[in-house]
Amino acid sequence: MKVLITGGCGFIGSNFIRYFLSKHKDCRVINLDKLTYAGRRESLKDLAKNPRYKFVKGDICNKKLVRSLVKDVDEIIHFAAESHVDRSINGPEAFLRANIFGTYVLLEAIRKFPVKKFLFISTDEVYGSIKSGKFRETSNLAPNSPYAVSKTSADLLCRAYFKTYGLPILITRSSNNFGPYQFPEKVIPLFITNLMRGKKVPLYGSGKNIRDWIYVLDNCAGLDFVRQHGRFGETYNVGGGNERKNIQITKLILKKLHKDDSWIQPVADRLGHDWRYALDCTKLKKMGWRPKHSFSKALDETIKWYIKNQWWWKPLVK
């Protein structure tokens, strides 16, 4: 079986490709990635000589290229996206183009060249913020940033192509991921790499905003589980069940790197900053999936990875 994975040089995509090839020995992967600032071939350099892995540099918005690849694969797993909220606030256009139009191009390609499955990787940010309780897959969508709007639009576009054209669509909405190979603009790797370089960590506002965290390898397992057992046209929340305030995350990283609170640098809050994300993953758990990694141990492993792999992240920071 041949699988096209878009955005495979990004954080979650690169972890997923490595996971996928190790779990499915009969599968081959084509990785289509534009190699924007956050997409790095170095993240998969250990697979460079793997006969079951092929890299193609290209843009998912390139209709001709996408069709040439789609016509020769059995399944598509679509990670490719602009994903940093702050960047979307400063410049929304790139997010609208890549996340909405790029998804449209892929969907149109599988209308012409049918595949067995199309897994779209969405995000918990499509739901917006919630003060209490948890979002279920049937909750209203209320995105609050240009990034979240672009992912919501693509998410709903996939749903429409299932309803209208009967395409074999699966959708996952994951909570905040962390782990190795994450670009050091996101909060956990940013704080780790700052402290390693003797720099303070910038904490938004009061630091009381809450996120549900999932270790990237648990997320990869969850996505692959949906790919194998999900029903077409259905959406599945994939969360870690690890709700933490940002200040809690900050202090935990400080403690693990033997720093005190003087290393915290308060900064002005993000525009439209969502207060809390929380996912109800009952649907997926009833099917038999659960995350396996504890938050604290996974954070330890993440910190160790950044300490041991400075060759990967040092060229990316100022």
JOBEL-V550610 format. One record per backbone hydrogen bond with DSSP energy under -0.5 kcal/mol. CO is the residue of the C=O (numbers start at 0). NH is the residue of the N-H. E is the energy in kcal/mol with one decimal. If there is no record, write none. Layout:
CO;NH;E + CO;NH;E
//
This chain:
0;27;-2.7 + 1;73;-3.0 + 1;74;-1.4 + 2;4;-0.6 + 2;29;-2.7 + 3;5;-0.5 + 3;76;-2.7 + 4;7;-0.6 + 4;31;-2.2 + 5;78;-1.4 + 6;9;-1.4 + 8;39;-2.2 + 9;13;-2.3 + 10;14;-1.6 + 11;15;-2.6 + 12;16;-2.5 + 13;17;-1.8 + 14;18;-2.2 + 15;19;-3.6 + 16;20;-2.5 + 17;21;-1.4 + 18;22;-1.6 + 19;23;-2.3 + 22;24;-0.6 + 23;26;-1.6 + 27;2;-2.8 + 28;30;-0.5 + 28;53;-2.1 + 29;4;-3.1 + 29;31;-0.7 + 30;32;-0.7 + 30;55;-3.1 + 31;6;-2.9 + 32;57;-1.5 + 35;38;-1.6 + 37;39;-0.6 + 39;42;-1.5 + 40;43;-1.9 + 41;44;-1.2 + 43;46;-2.2 + 44;47;-1.2 + 46;49;-2.0 + 48;50;-0.5 + 49;52;-1.9 + 51;28;-3.1 + 53;30;-3.2 + 55;32;-2.0 + 55;57;-0.5 + 58;61;-2.0 + 60;62;-1.1 + 61;65;-2.6 + 62;66;-2.5 + 63;67;-1.8 + 64;68;-1.4 + 65;69;-2.9 + 66;70;-1.9 + 68;71;-1.4 + 69;72;-1.7 + 73;115;-3.2 + 73;116;-0.9 + 74;3;-2.7 + 75;118;-2.9 + 76;5;-2.0 + 76;78;-0.9 + 77;120;-2.0 + 82;84;-0.7 + 83;87;-1.9 + 84;88;-1.9 + 85;89;-1.8 + 86;90;-2.1 + 91;94;-0.9 + 91;95;-2.0 + 92;96;-2.4 + 93;97;-2.3 + 94;98;-2.1 + 94;99;-0.5 + 95;99;-1.3 + 95;100;-1.4 + 96;101;-1.6 + 99;103;-2.2 + 100;104;-2.4 + 101;105;-1.8 + 102;106;-2.4 + 103;107;-2.6 + 104;108;-1.8 + 105;109;-1.9 + 106;110;-1.0 + 107;111;-1.4 + 108;112;-2.9 + 111;113;-0.5 + 116;75;-2.0 + 117;119;-0.6 + 117;169;-2.5 + 118;77;-3.1 + 118;120;-0.5 + 119;121;-0.9 + 119;171;-2.3 + 121;173;-0.8 + 122;125;-1.3 + 123;126;-1.6 + 124;127;-0.7 + 125;141;-1.0 + 134;279;-3.1 + 135;138;-2.1 + 139;141;-0.5 + 144;148;-2.7 + 145;149;-2.2 + 146;150;-2.1 + 147;151;-2.5 + 148;152;-2.6 + 149;153;-1.8 + 150;154;-2.6 + 151;155;-2.7 + 152;156;-2.0 + 153;157;-2.2 + 154;158;-1.8 + 155;159;-2.5 + 156;160;-2.1 + 157;161;-1.6 + 158;162;-2.6 + 159;163;-3.3 + 160;164;-1.3 + 160;166;-1.6 + 161;165;-1.4 + 166;168;-2.2 + 167;117;-2.3 + 168;232;-3.5 + 169;119;-3.2 + 170;235;-2.2 + 171;121;-3.1 + 172;237;-2.5 + 173;123;-2.2 + 175;213;-2.9 + 177;215;-2.7 + 178;181;-0.8 + 182;184;-2.0 + 182;185;-1.9 + 185;189;-2.6 + 186;190;-2.5 + 187;191;-2.2 + 188;192;-2.6 + 189;193;-2.3 + 190;194;-2.2 + 191;195;-1.9 + 192;196;-1.0 + 193;196;-0.8 + 193;198;-3.1 + 194;197;-1.3 + 200;202;-0.6 + 200;264;-3.2 + 201;203;-0.6 + 202;266;-2.4 + 203;206;-1.3 + 206;246;-3.0 + 208;245;-2.3 + 209;276;-1.5 + 210;212;-0.6 + 210;243;-2.4 + 211;175;-1.4 + 213;177;-1.3 + 214;217;-1.0 + 214;218;-2.0 + 215;219;-2.6 + 216;220;-1.9 + 217;221;-2.3 + 218;222;-2.8 + 219;223;-2.4 + 220;224;-2.0 + 221;225;-2.2 + 222;226;-2.5 + 223;227;-1.9 + 224;228;-2.7 + 225;229;-2.9 + 230;233;-2.0 + 233;170;-1.9 + 235;172;-2.5 + 237;174;-1.9 + 241;212;-1.8 + 243;210;-2.2 + 244;248;-2.1 + 245;249;-2.5 + 246;250;-2.4 + 247;251;-2.1 + 248;252;-2.3 + 249;253;-2.4 + 250;254;-2.3 + 251;255;-2.3 + 252;256;-1.5 + 253;258;-3.2 + 254;257;-1.5 + 259;262;-1.8 + 260;263;-1.9 + 262;200;-2.8 + 263;265;-0.6 + 264;202;-1.8 + 266;204;-1.8 + 269;272;-1.4 + 274;209;-3.0 + 275;129;-2.1 + 277;134;-3.1 + 278;280;-0.7 + 280;284;-2.4 + 281;285;-2.5 + 282;286;-0.6 + 283;286;-0.6 + 283;288;-1.7 + 284;287;-1.2 + 293;297;-2.3 + 294;298;-2.4 + 295;299;-2.1 + 296;300;-2.3 + 297;301;-2.1 + 298;302;-2.6 + 299;303;-2.5 + 300;304;-2.0 + 301;305;-2.0 + 302;306;-2.0 + 303;307;-2.4 + 304;308;-1.7 + 306;309;-0.5 + 308;311;-1.4 + 308;312;-1.1 + 309;313;-2.5 + 312;315;-1.8 + 313;316;-1.2
//
